[in-house]
Amino acid sequence: MRGSTTSTNSITSTDSPATPAVASRGKIVMMAIIAGAVITNIYCTQPILPLIAASLRVNVTTVDLVAAAALLGFSTGLALLLPLGDRFDRRKLVLIQIALAFVFGVAAAFAPGIWALVAASFGLGIVSCVPQQLVPFAAVMSLPSERGRNVGTVVSGIMVGILTGRTIAGVIGAAYGWRAVYGAEAAFMVPVWMAAASLLPRGVPSTNLSYWRLLASLWPLARDNRPIRESMLIQALLWACFNAFWVNLAALLASGPWHLGSAWAGGFGIIGAAGAFAASLGGNATDRVGFRKVIGASIGIVTLAYVLLSGAATSLTLLIVGVIVLDIGVQSGLVSNQTRAFAVDPKAQGRINSLYMTATFFGGAVGATLSGWLMTRFGWTGIVAFGIALGILAAAIHWVGAPRHTAVRVAASPD
């Protein structure tokens, strides 16, 4: 069976022998801060979707395409840009992408109509994959015994950025309008670029493969390693659960009996931030007890969250508890699945992360798109049923992947 044997051929047979230095704790924390700052470009749209719909006179299904475009763009960037981190200095890649994020943010702020905004959102998504350049950066610059913790720290920074970014966007949108949100995001990229330029260490390439050979190596890497495939699929389902909730939260709060505005929708990001720190805890737990137990627990927690959220249309208490539980489950799963995938080949971290995060955010984009249709047709009940069904499917995939499949096969070189 594929993925259950070990090969002596390495996908990085032409790799440079250079080994990156171990990063200090301060460098890891700085990576987390930069990652959290840039990821807000993707998620700042979600609490202001009703404002955009009213301003541009479109319905819920259409305006959800703005959020979906950012996620699809992000997935595209993950697929096409992340592999470059194995070939070039990641620091330079990060700086170029942050500069382009400024450009697309300005374009979104001045978008004349919904389709121009969708296009700008897609471009902003492509270049905002900076956080996922930093995750493998942290992994390759960590001791094996600290890899889970350091990856968890950067992922915690990403999640705090996602959730607090929603809060800030909701407040700015309520006070100054949705265009001001994009303008503020663009302006924020200037100090972020300066911080990255002065504080990020130089990245050491791990391969001499050309760009096209890097891309060609992705398929055999996934095909020949079951741990990577399972991690990709499970986290795609969990991320679909995550986005199905957050994309539709503003619409839920704007409807009866709440009739609450975008500032309230953004405010739930602060509540969710409590769960975001589970990413760091999940990394520590993975180092201690192994990824399978943490992944299984994460799936169960996400499914439980949607059971709680079934009462969110009438109970703010259940909504608040459900938000925290959902974020704990999703973030713990993100780190444990990612750490499992990284263990396949330490010299292919960029490509593994490209596969893993492309699948994750593609799942999120599909979840955002389908959930918009479900919300329009079936209301909140449709969202809850969707989330529970995805959780059950993820549990089935995890159950089928038995411990006897823990050995990995490293894909053959495309040379």
ZAVORO-643915 format. One record per residue (C-alpha): residue number from 1; x, y, z. Coordinates in steps of 0.05 Angstrom, whole numbers, padded with zeros to 5 digits. Example, Ala and Ser with C-alpha at 12.3 -4.5 7.8 and 13.67 -1.06 7.14 Angstrom:
BEGIN
ATOM  seq       X       Y       Z
ATOM    1   00246  -00090   00156
ATOM    2   00273  -00021   00143
% end
This chain:
BEGIN
ATOM  seq       X       Y       Z
ATOM    1   00000   00000   00000
ATOM    2   00025   00069  -00017
ATOM    3   00049   00110   00042
ATOM    4   00064   00049   00085
ATOM    5   00136   00035   00064
ATOM    6   00200   00074   00068
ATOM    7   00243   00092   00008
ATOM    8   00315   00112   00008
ATOM    9   00303   00160  -00049
ATOM   10   00294   00231  -00027
ATOM   11   00255   00286  -00059
ATOM   12   00312   00332  -00039
ATOM   13   00369   00293  -00069
ATOM   14   00396   00356  -00101
ATOM   15   00389   00396  -00037
ATOM   16   00442   00442  -00011
ATOM   17   00478   00414   00050
ATOM   18   00470   00480   00085
ATOM   19   00433   00476   00151
ATOM   20   00397   00537   00180
ATOM   21   00415   00560   00249
ATOM   22   00368   00547   00307
ATOM   23   00325   00609   00318
ATOM   24   00320   00642   00386
ATOM   25   00253   00645   00422
ATOM   26   00251   00720   00407
ATOM   27   00256   00707   00332
ATOM   28   00200   00656   00335
ATOM   29   00156   00705   00372
ATOM   30   00171   00759   00320
ATOM   31   00152   00711   00265
ATOM   32   00086   00699   00301
ATOM   33   00072   00774   00306
ATOM   34   00087   00786   00232
ATOM   35   00045   00726   00212
ATOM   36  -00014   00751   00253
ATOM   37  -00009   00820   00223
ATOM   38  -00010   00797   00151
ATOM   39  -00065   00744   00158
ATOM   40  -00114   00799   00177
ATOM   41  -00116   00817   00103
ATOM   42  -00155   00753   00090
ATOM   43  -00205   00755   00146
ATOM   44  -00220   00829   00157
ATOM   45  -00275   00823   00104
ATOM   46  -00319   00775   00141
ATOM   47  -00351   00821   00194
ATOM   48  -00364   00876   00143
ATOM   49  -00398   00833   00090
ATOM   50  -00467   00862   00106
ATOM   51  -00439   00932   00098
ATOM   52  -00409   00915   00030
ATOM   53  -00475   00882   00009
ATOM   54  -00515   00944   00028
ATOM   55  -00465   00992  -00004
ATOM   56  -00458   00955  -00070
ATOM   57  -00530   00930  -00070
ATOM   58  -00518   00856  -00075
ATOM   59  -00547   00796  -00038
ATOM   60  -00515   00751   00015
ATOM   61  -00496   00697  -00035
ATOM   62  -00460   00747  -00080
ATOM   63  -00424   00786  -00025
ATOM   64  -00398   00720   00004
ATOM   65  -00357   00715  -00060
ATOM   66  -00312   00771  -00033
ATOM   67  -00293   00728   00026
ATOM   68  -00289   00665  -00016
ATOM   69  -00243   00701  -00067
ATOM   70  -00194   00719  -00012
ATOM   71  -00192   00647   00010
ATOM   72  -00185   00620  -00060
ATOM   73  -00130   00671  -00074
ATOM   74  -00096   00649  -00010
ATOM   75  -00100   00576  -00033
ATOM   76  -00070   00596  -00100
ATOM   77  -00012   00632  -00065
ATOM   78  -00001   00571  -00021
ATOM   79   00004   00526  -00082
ATOM   80   00047   00571  -00126
ATOM   81   00089   00612  -00077
ATOM   82   00103   00569  -00016
ATOM   83   00148   00519  -00054
ATOM   84   00194   00578  -00069
ATOM   85   00213   00578   00005
ATOM   86   00254   00514  -00006
ATOM   87   00292   00546  -00064
ATOM   88   00301   00619  -00044
ATOM   89   00312   00663   00017
ATOM   90   00245   00664   00052
ATOM   91   00260   00733   00081
ATOM   92   00261   00764   00011
ATOM   93   00198   00727  -00009
ATOM   94   00162   00754   00053
ATOM   95   00183   00825   00039
ATOM   96   00160   00823  -00033
ATOM   97   00092   00794  -00014
ATOM   98   00080   00845   00041
ATOM   99   00094   00901  -00009
ATOM  100   00044   00872  -00058
ATOM  101  -00008   00864  -00002
ATOM  102  -00005   00940   00006
ATOM  103  -00020   00949  -00069
ATOM  104  -00079   00902  -00069
ATOM  105  -00106   00932  -00005
ATOM  106  -00108   01000  -00037
ATOM  107  -00143   00970  -00098
ATOM  108  -00196   00939  -00053
ATOM  109  -00208   01004  -00017
ATOM  110  -00222   01040  -00082
ATOM  111  -00260   00984  -00117
ATOM  112  -00318   01014  -00157
ATOM  113  -00362   00952  -00156
ATOM  114  -00371   00882  -00129
ATOM  115  -00331   00847  -00184
ATOM  116  -00272   00895  -00178
ATOM  117  -00273   00881  -00103
ATOM  118  -00275   00806  -00115
ATOM  119  -00214   00812  -00161
ATOM  120  -00176   00855  -00112
ATOM  121  -00194   00807  -00056
ATOM  122  -00167   00749  -00097
ATOM  123  -00101   00785  -00109
ATOM  124  -00096   00804  -00036
ATOM  125  -00106   00732  -00018
ATOM  126  -00051   00707  -00064
ATOM  127   00003   00751  -00034
ATOM  128  -00021   00745   00038
ATOM  129   00006   00673   00046
ATOM  130   00065   00704   00084
ATOM  131   00044   00670   00149
ATOM  132   00052   00603   00117
ATOM  133   00122   00622   00092
ATOM  134   00138   00634   00165
ATOM  135   00111   00568   00193
ATOM  136   00161   00523   00156
ATOM  137   00214   00577   00170
ATOM  138   00202   00566   00244
ATOM  139   00200   00490   00235
ATOM  140   00268   00484   00200
ATOM  141   00300   00532   00250
ATOM  142   00276   00491   00311
ATOM  143   00306   00432   00348
ATOM  144   00263   00369   00338
ATOM  145   00242   00370   00411
ATOM  146   00217   00442   00404
ATOM  147   00187   00438   00334
ATOM  148   00115   00428   00356
ATOM  149   00120   00485   00406
ATOM  150   00151   00534   00357
ATOM  151   00103   00517   00301
ATOM  152   00046   00525   00351
ATOM  153   00072   00593   00371
ATOM  154   00071   00619   00300
ATOM  155   00003   00588   00287
ATOM  156  -00022   00621   00351
ATOM  157   00001   00687   00323
ATOM  158  -00037   00673   00259
ATOM  159  -00100   00656   00296
ATOM  160  -00097   00716   00342
ATOM  161  -00088   00758   00279
ATOM  162  -00148   00726   00246
ATOM  163  -00194   00736   00305
ATOM  164  -00172   00803   00331
ATOM  165  -00168   00828   00259
ATOM  166  -00242   00812   00253
ATOM  167  -00256   00853   00316
ATOM  168  -00217   00914   00292
ATOM  169  -00248   00909   00222
ATOM  170  -00317   00906   00252
ATOM  171  -00306   00968   00294
ATOM  172  -00274   01008   00236
ATOM  173  -00328   00986   00188
ATOM  174  -00384   01007   00236
ATOM  175  -00352   01075   00247
ATOM  176  -00323   01093   00179
ATOM  177  -00349   01043   00127
ATOM  178  -00321   00982   00094
ATOM  179  -00273   01019   00048
ATOM  180  -00237   01046   00110
ATOM  181  -00223   00975   00132
ATOM  182  -00184   00959   00069
ATOM  183  -00149   01027   00072
ATOM  184  -00127   01014   00143
ATOM  185  -00103   00944   00125
ATOM  186  -00061   00972   00068
ATOM  187  -00031   01026   00113
ATOM  188  -00015   00973   00166
ATOM  189   00029   00935   00117
ATOM  190   00080   00992   00118
ATOM  191   00104   00983   00190
ATOM  192   00097   00907   00182
ATOM  193   00144   00909   00122
ATOM  194   00194   00951   00162
ATOM  195   00192   00902   00221
ATOM  196   00202   00842   00176
ATOM  197   00260   00876   00139
ATOM  198   00297   00892   00204
ATOM  199   00282   00831   00246
ATOM  200   00273   00768   00204
ATOM  201   00335   00725   00195
ATOM  202   00359   00705   00127
ATOM  203   00330   00639   00103
ATOM  204   00375   00583   00078
ATOM  205   00350   00548   00015
ATOM  206   00346   00472   00022
ATOM  207   00345   00453  -00052
ATOM  208   00373   00472  -00120
ATOM  209   00312   00448  -00159
ATOM  210   00282   00496  -00209
ATOM  211   00214   00526  -00196
ATOM  212   00179   00479  -00244
ATOM  213   00214   00419  -00215
ATOM  214   00193   00443  -00146
ATOM  215   00120   00444  -00169
ATOM  216   00129   00377  -00204
ATOM  217   00154   00346  -00139
ATOM  218   00089   00364  -00102
ATOM  219   00047   00308  -00132
ATOM  220   00094   00250  -00116
ATOM  221   00106   00278  -00047
ATOM  222   00031   00274  -00032
ATOM  223   00019   00210  -00071
ATOM  224   00073   00170  -00036
ATOM  225   00061   00193   00036
ATOM  226  -00004   00174   00070
ATOM  227   00009   00220   00131
ATOM  228   00010   00280   00086
ATOM  229  -00053   00260   00049
ATOM  230  -00092   00247   00113
ATOM  231  -00068   00312   00145
ATOM  232  -00089   00351   00083
ATOM  233  -00158   00321   00080
ATOM  234  -00175   00324   00154
ATOM  235  -00153   00396   00162
ATOM  236  -00189   00417   00099
ATOM  237  -00254   00391   00130
ATOM  238  -00239   00425   00197
ATOM  239  -00224   00491   00162
ATOM  240  -00289   00486   00123
ATOM  241  -00324   00480   00190
ATOM  242  -00285   00541   00215
ATOM  243  -00303   00586   00156
ATOM  244  -00375   00562   00151
ATOM  245  -00385   00592   00220
ATOM  246  -00345   00656   00214
ATOM  247  -00368   00676   00144
ATOM  248  -00441   00672   00166
ATOM  249  -00436   00699   00237
ATOM  250  -00449   00771   00215
ATOM  251  -00512   00750   00178
ATOM  252  -00536   00710   00239
ATOM  253  -00526   00769   00286
ATOM  254  -00558   00818   00237
ATOM  255  -00622   00776   00235
ATOM  256  -00675   00766   00288
ATOM  257  -00676   00764   00347
ATOM  258  -00608   00798   00353
ATOM  259  -00607   00853   00299
ATOM  260  -00534   00868   00316
ATOM  261  -00484   00905   00271
ATOM  262  -00415   00891   00245
ATOM  263  -00381   00916   00308
ATOM  264  -00414   00859   00346
ATOM  265  -00394   00808   00294
ATOM  266  -00322   00833   00298
ATOM  267  -00326   00832   00374
ATOM  268  -00335   00757   00373
ATOM  269  -00263   00754   00348
ATOM  270  -00240   00773   00418
ATOM  271  -00279   00714   00445
ATOM  272  -00250   00668   00393
ATOM  273  -00180   00692   00408
ATOM  274  -00184   00654   00474
ATOM  275  -00189   00590   00434
ATOM  276  -00133   00611   00387
ATOM  277  -00081   00600   00442
ATOM  278  -00099   00526   00436
ATOM  279  -00052   00524   00376
ATOM  280   00008   00533   00422
ATOM  281  -00021   00483   00472
ATOM  282  -00035   00435   00415
ATOM  283   00037   00440   00393
ATOM  284   00062   00423   00463
ATOM  285   00013   00365   00468
ATOM  286   00036   00338   00401
ATOM  287   00108   00338   00425
ATOM  288   00087   00300   00488
ATOM  289   00033   00249   00467
ATOM  290   00038   00246   00391
ATOM  291  -00003   00274   00335
ATOM  292  -00057   00219   00329
ATOM  293  -00087   00231   00398
ATOM  294  -00087   00306   00389
ATOM  295  -00118   00302   00319
ATOM  296  -00173   00255   00344
ATOM  297  -00189   00300   00402
ATOM  298  -00191   00361   00356
ATOM  299  -00242   00329   00310
ATOM  300  -00286   00312   00369
ATOM  301  -00282   00382   00397
ATOM  302  -00301   00414   00330
ATOM  303  -00361   00368   00324
ATOM  304  -00382   00384   00395
ATOM  305  -00377   00459   00379
ATOM  306  -00428   00453   00324
ATOM  307  -00475   00415   00371
ATOM  308  -00470   00474   00418
ATOM  309  -00479   00524   00361
ATOM  310  -00545   00491   00342
ATOM  311  -00575   00536   00395
ATOM  312  -00537   00598   00375
ATOM  313  -00597   00628   00338
ATOM  314  -00633   00638   00404
ATOM  315  -00579   00637   00458
ATOM  316  -00519   00683   00462
ATOM  317  -00490   00639   00516
ATOM  318  -00488   00578   00470
ATOM  319  -00460   00622   00415
ATOM  320  -00403   00647   00459
ATOM  321  -00386   00578   00485
ATOM  322  -00391   00549   00416
ATOM  323  -00342   00600   00388
ATOM  324  -00289   00584   00440
ATOM  325  -00298   00508   00432
ATOM  326  -00296   00513   00356
ATOM  327  -00231   00552   00356
ATOM  328  -00198   00506   00406
ATOM  329  -00213   00446   00363
ATOM  330  -00194   00476   00296
ATOM  331  -00128   00507   00320
ATOM  332  -00106   00444   00357
ATOM  333  -00120   00404   00294
ATOM  334  -00083   00454   00251
ATOM  335  -00018   00447   00290
ATOM  336  -00021   00371   00302
ATOM  337  -00037   00356   00229
ATOM  338   00017   00404   00206
ATOM  339   00070   00375   00252
ATOM  340   00052   00305   00228
ATOM  341   00061   00326   00155
ATOM  342   00127   00363   00169
ATOM  343   00157   00299   00199
ATOM  344   00157   00266   00130
ATOM  345   00217   00304   00103
ATOM  346   00253   00360   00140
ATOM  347   00284   00386   00075
ATOM  348   00217   00394   00039
ATOM  349   00182   00436   00091
ATOM  350   00161   00490   00041
ATOM  351   00131   00440  -00007
ATOM  352   00097   00400   00048
ATOM  353   00067   00464   00076
ATOM  354   00045   00483   00006
ATOM  355   00007   00418  -00001
ATOM  356  -00021   00421   00069
ATOM  357  -00043   00493   00071
ATOM  358  -00069   00493  -00001
ATOM  359  -00115   00436   00018
ATOM  360  -00134   00470   00083
ATOM  361  -00153   00537   00053
ATOM  362  -00185   00506  -00008
ATOM  363  -00229   00469   00041
ATOM  364  -00242   00535   00076
ATOM  365  -00261   00569   00010
ATOM  366  -00308   00512  -00008
ATOM  367  -00338   00516   00061
ATOM  368  -00348   00591   00056
ATOM  369  -00380   00585  -00013
ATOM  370  -00427   00527   00003
ATOM  371  -00446   00556   00071
ATOM  372  -00468   00621   00038
ATOM  373  -00517   00582  -00004
ATOM  374  -00539   00540   00056
ATOM  375  -00550   00602   00098
ATOM  376  -00594   00633   00043
ATOM  377  -00635   00570   00032
ATOM  378  -00638   00537   00101
ATOM  379  -00616   00590   00151
ATOM  380  -00573   00574   00211
ATOM  381  -00599   00503   00214
ATOM  382  -00565   00489   00148
ATOM  383  -00498   00515   00174
ATOM  384  -00502   00471   00236
ATOM  385  -00519   00409   00196
ATOM  386  -00462   00424   00148
ATOM  387  -00412   00431   00205
ATOM  388  -00433   00367   00241
ATOM  389  -00431   00328   00175
ATOM  390  -00360   00352   00161
ATOM  391  -00338   00333   00231
ATOM  392  -00366   00263   00224
ATOM  393  -00330   00255   00157
ATOM  394  -00264   00278   00187
ATOM  395  -00272   00228   00244
ATOM  396  -00284   00172   00194
ATOM  397  -00220   00189   00156
ATOM  398  -00180   00192   00221
ATOM  399  -00209   00125   00243
ATOM  400  -00192   00091   00177
ATOM  401  -00119   00115   00183
ATOM  402  -00095   00061   00232
ATOM  403  -00028   00065   00271
ATOM  404   00000   00011   00225
ATOM  405   00006   00066   00172
ATOM  406   00053   00110   00212
ATOM  407   00115   00094   00169
ATOM  408   00126   00142   00112
ATOM  409   00155   00138   00043
ATOM  410   00194   00198   00017
ATOM  411   00177   00213  -00055
ATOM  412   00229   00202  -00109
ATOM  413   00267   00260  -00138
ATOM  414   00236   00290  -00201
ATOM  415   00305   00293  -00232
% end
